[in-house]
Amino acid sequence: MGLGVDFRNTIAKRAAEEIHNGMVVNLGIGIPSLVPNHLPKNMMVMFHAENGITGMGPSPEKGKEDENLCNAGGFPVTLNPGGSYCDSAVAFGMIRRGRVDITILGSLQVSAQGDLANWIVPGKKVPGMGGAMELAQKARKVIVLMNHCDKAGNPKIVTSCTLPLTSAACVDMIITELAVFKVTAKGLLLTELFAPYDLQIVVNKTECDFTVSDTIRKIAY
């Protein structure tokens, strides 16, 4: 099942519901970078990036990008009034002191226990895990946004991660194009389904067992 632009924005829009006034939020690259585009304009949120920006705004309009203003993934961003710049040491200090309310990350795999594997596929060259390890450990809430399956059709929500871990038992919520899961002490709890998908599709495309909430929200944006 392909994950097109509409699906990416649907996932980002659902993630934006977890953000409230006054929060400090860190965004990973990919789908998480779309989240600011789905927040109410009057909401006061400070978006934080490891490269030293606090107070990022939505993505700039095409043709209005500032080549000197980008997020940690190198993509152009805007700066809200009151936003500020610092070096990476201060940016990471904010993370390590627990000053980030929510981090929203992409992932390669998430286990039934909330283990996160999002930084390397063995044999492929990567620059490193960046700030994901610190964010996974120190952010007050960790939300993962990702495809439900990889390009080969293999489930990315698994019983145990087979890829190198970023951090163990750190994920609080998983949002895919099919469903929303909460990670609980008893394992995964399915709480929401995206229209037009049904429970059986989620079961077929999820490797691990999960519990189904007594009341499931059906999302149709």
C-alpha positions in Angstrom: 0.0 0.0 0.0 1.6 3.3 -1.1 1.8 6.3 1.2 0.9 9.3 -1.0 0.8 13.0 -0.2 -2.8 12.8 1.1 -1.9 10.0 3.5 1.1 11.9 4.8 -0.9 15.0 5.5 -3.7 12.9 7.1 -1.2 11.4 9.5 0.3 14.8 10.2 -3.1 16.3 10.8 -3.9 13.6 13.4 -0.6 14.1 15.1 -1.3 17.9 15.4 -4.3 17.1 17.6 -1.8 16.0 20.3 -0.3 19.5 20.5 -1.7 22.1 22.8 -1.0 25.8 23.6 2.3 26.5 25.3 4.1 23.3 24.3 7.7 22.9 23.2 7.6 20.3 20.3 10.4 18.7 18.4 9.8 17.3 14.9 11.7 14.7 13.0 12.2 14.7 9.2 9.6 13.4 6.7 5.9 13.2 7.8 6.6 15.0 11.2 7.8 18.1 9.3 4.2 18.5 8.0 2.6 18.8 11.4 2.9 22.7 11.8 0.8 23.1 8.6 -2.2 21.6 10.5 -2.2 23.7 13.6 -4.7 26.5 14.3 -3.1 29.9 13.4 -3.8 31.2 16.9 -2.1 28.4 18.7 1.1 29.3 20.5 3.6 26.4 20.1 7.4 26.6 20.1 8.8 24.1 17.6 12.3 23.1 18.5 15.1 21.7 16.2 18.4 20.2 17.1 20.3 22.5 14.8 19.4 25.4 17.1 16.0 26.9 16.3 13.1 27.3 18.8 10.0 28.8 17.3 9.7 27.4 13.8 6.6 28.2 11.8 4.9 26.4 8.9 6.7 25.5 5.7 7.3 28.6 3.5 5.4 29.2 0.3 7.1 28.1 -2.8 9.5 30.7 -4.0 9.7 32.4 -0.5 12.2 29.9 1.1 15.2 31.4 3.0 18.3 29.3 2.2 19.7 30.2 5.6 16.7 29.0 7.6 16.1 25.3 7.7 15.2 22.5 10.2 17.5 19.7 11.4 16.7 17.8 8.2 17.8 20.6 6.0 14.3 21.5 4.8 13.2 25.2 4.6 11.1 26.5 7.4 9.8 29.9 8.7 10.3 31.5 12.0 7.4 32.7 14.2 7.5 36.0 16.1 9.5 35.4 19.3 11.5 32.6 17.8 15.2 32.3 18.6 18.5 30.8 17.5 21.2 29.0 19.5 24.0 26.6 18.9 23.5 22.8 18.9 24.9 22.4 22.4 22.2 24.6 23.8 19.5 22.8 21.6 20.6 19.4 22.9 20.8 20.8 26.5 17.1 21.6 26.2 16.4 18.0 25.2 18.5 16.4 27.9 17.0 18.6 30.6 13.5 17.4 29.7 12.3 20.7 28.3 10.6 19.2 25.2 7.0 18.3 25.8 6.5 16.2 22.7 8.8 14.7 20.0 7.2 13.5 16.8 9.5 11.1 14.9 9.5 8.8 11.9 10.5 5.2 12.3 11.7 2.0 10.5 10.1 -0.3 13.2 8.3 0.0 16.5 7.8 -3.0 18.7 4.8 -4.1 20.8 6.7 -2.8 23.8 7.3 0.6 22.3 10.9 0.0 21.3 12.1 2.4 18.6 14.3 1.6 15.6 14.6 4.6 13.4 18.2 5.4 12.5 19.8 2.7 10.3 19.2 -0.3 8.0 22.4 -2.4 8.3 24.6 -2.0 5.3 23.3 1.4 4.3 25.3 4.6 4.8 23.8 7.1 7.2 25.2 10.1 9.0 24.1 8.8 12.4 21.0 8.8 14.6 21.2 12.6 15.2 19.2 13.7 18.3 16.7 10.8 18.1 18.3 8.9 21.0 18.1 11.9 23.3 14.6 12.8 22.2 13.3 9.3 22.7 14.7 9.2 26.2 14.0 12.7 27.4 10.9 14.1 25.7 7.8 13.9 27.9 5.8 12.2 25.1 7.1 10.3 22.0 4.8 10.0 19.0 5.8 8.0 15.9 4.4 8.8 12.4 5.2 6.2 9.7 3.9 3.9 7.0 2.2 0.8 8.4 4.3 -1.4 6.1 7.7 -0.9 4.3 8.1 -0.8 0.5 8.3 -4.6 0.4 5.0 -4.9 2.3 6.5 -6.0 5.5 4.9 -4.8 8.8 6.7 -2.0 10.6 4.8 -2.6 13.8 6.4 -5.8 15.0 6.7 -8.2 18.0 10.4 -7.4 18.4 12.5 -5.0 16.4 15.0 -6.7 14.0 16.8 -3.4 13.2 19.2 -1.7 15.6 17.4 0.2 18.4 17.4 3.9 18.9 15.9 3.5 22.4 13.9 0.8 24.2 10.3 1.2 25.6 10.1 4.9 24.7 7.2 5.3 22.3 3.8 6.5 23.6 1.8 6.6 20.4 2.0 5.3 16.8 0.1 6.9 14.0 0.1 5.3 10.5 -2.1 5.7 7.4 -4.3 2.9 8.8 -4.7 3.4 12.5 -3.7 5.0 15.8 -2.2 2.9 18.6 -1.3 3.8 22.2 1.5 1.9 23.9 0.5 0.7 27.3 2.0 -1.4 30.0 0.1 -4.4 28.6 1.1 -3.8 25.0 -0.4 -2.0 22.0 -4.0 -0.6 22.2 -5.8 0.2 18.9 -7.9 3.3 19.6 -8.6 4.8 16.1 -9.0 3.8 12.5 -8.7 5.9 9.4 -11.5 5.6 6.9 -12.0 3.6 4.8 -9.9 1.0 6.5 -11.3 -1.7 8.8 -10.0 -3.7 11.7 -9.2 -6.8 9.7 -6.8 -4.8 7.4 -4.9 -3.6 10.4 -4.7 -7.1 11.9 -3.4 -8.4 8.5 -0.7 -5.7 8.3 0.5 -5.7 11.9 3.0 -8.4 13.0 2.3 -8.3 16.7 -0.9 -8.9 18.7 -2.7 -5.9 20.0 -5.8 -5.0 22.1 -8.7 -3.2 20.6 -10.3 -0.3 22.5 -14.0 -0.7 23.5 -14.7 2.6 21.7 -12.8 3.1 18.4 -12.8 6.5 16.8 -13.2 6.4 13.0 -11.3 9.2 11.4 -12.3 10.7 8.0 -10.6 14.0 7.3 
